[in-house]
Amino acid sequence: MKPNMGIIQAMIRITAGISIVGYATAVLVTRPRKLTAHLALLAGAMKIAEGIVRYCPSMTIINQFLHKQDSQDQEQDSQGKEKDSQGE
């Protein structure tokens, strides 16, 4: 896995993850069976892990989609220019 985020973004994810885990832990102390607190704890742990390894799977998917869109747009632009030059 190649890192797909910078140091600052990784630090932000780690900080946000620690905050989310702290909040979820505080809620679970008072209401141990609350499902949303368990999900928040899981999401916070995931953010901490993403920050540590500097890899986010969803960013990879989004970047692949955007690069596919860019290549299709460039291909359409080049085809349009070829048609314009043939028409003259």
DALIN-V412211 format. One record per residue. N is the residue number from 1. RES is the residue in one letter. NEAR is the number of other C-alpha atoms within 10 Angstrom. Layout:
n & res & near
N & RES & NEAR
N & RES & NEAR
//
This chain:
n & res & near
1 & M & 8
2 & K & 8
3 & P & 14
4 & N & 14
5 & M & 16
6 & G & 11
7 & I & 12
8 & I & 10
9 & Q & 12
10 & A & 23
11 & M & 16
12 & I & 14
13 & R & 21
14 & I & 22
15 & T & 16
16 & A & 17
17 & G & 24
18 & I & 17
19 & S & 15
20 & I & 21
21 & V & 23
22 & G & 15
23 & Y & 15
24 & A & 21
25 & T & 17
26 & A & 13
27 & V & 18
28 & L & 17
29 & V & 9
30 & T & 9
31 & R & 11
32 & P & 12
33 & R & 11
34 & K & 12
35 & L & 11
36 & T & 12
37 & A & 20
38 & H & 17
39 & L & 12
40 & A & 19
41 & L & 23
42 & L & 16
43 & A & 16
44 & G & 24
45 & A & 18
46 & M & 17
47 & K & 22
48 & I & 24
49 & A & 17
50 & E & 20
51 & G & 25
52 & I & 14
53 & V & 14
54 & R & 20
55 & Y & 18
56 & C & 19
57 & P & 10
58 & S & 9
59 & M & 12
60 & T & 14
61 & I & 10
62 & I & 11
63 & N & 12
64 & Q & 12
65 & F & 11
66 & L & 12
67 & H & 11
68 & K & 11
69 & Q & 12
70 & D & 12
71 & S & 11
72 & Q & 12
73 & D & 12
74 & Q & 11
75 & E & 11
76 & Q & 12
77 & D & 12
78 & S & 12
79 & Q & 11
80 & G & 12
81 & K & 11
82 & E & 11
83 & K & 11
84 & D & 10
85 & S & 8
86 & Q & 8
87 & G & 7
88 & E & 5
//
